[in-house]
Amino acid sequence: MDETTQAFCRRYLQSPPPRAYWRGHFAGKCPLDLWIYQEIIGEIQPEVIIECGTNEGGSALFFADVCELLGKGHVYSVDVVPPPGLAHPRLTFLQGSSTDSVIIGRLQAMIGSQAPVMVSLDSLHHKAHVARELALYSRFVTVGSYLVVEDTCINGHPAMPDFGPGPFEALREFVHSTECFRTDLSREKFLYTQNPFGWLKRVK
């Protein structure tokens, strides 16, 4: 990010950050990033989208609606507290920690050999948790698809400098440890993203 974009990021995420809504449901992602997501979904035509971190369900509903427009795909959204009263035929909520072996087993059983599969990691943002998610969920992502690490901008990259090691630090170690994923900087074409360097494409 250049200095102007960094300043915008710090201002955008000042407490309380703005709340964006999709069909009346809070979507805890920047609208610019949601636009990138729909471009990726349109390009790769995923059969499966896994979202870790449902929050109030707006982004899960957004993904499901894009799948419905394309006529294919299903969203599995994982959180310890699923949102009440939200339903969509292309959306399944799984209640539990994203790193729980029971959740991983259920996902494996439901997904089977379906492809392509893409993943969005947007749950607990502490480094150890994100690192564990990367280890577990990178295996689901098919070649040519994406693993998105959300909110790599925190802990001073450039926002929220006092957060402590988080997604960016986990991402950096993961990328250095594998040849299967590469950062796709073309997904940062709108200059501002809450996921700098976090748009990972599986290349092998």
Secondary structure, 3 states (H helix, E strand, C coil): CCHHHHHHHHHHCCCCCCCEEECCEEECCCHHHHHHHHHHHHHHCCCEEEEECCCCCHHHHHHHHHHHHHCCCEEEEEECCCCCCCCCCCEEEEECCCCCHHHHHHHHHHHCCCCCEEEEECCCCCHHHHHHHHHHHCCCCCCCCEEEECCCCCCCCCCCCCCCCCHHHHHHHHHHHCCCEEECHHHHCCCCCCCCCCEEEECC
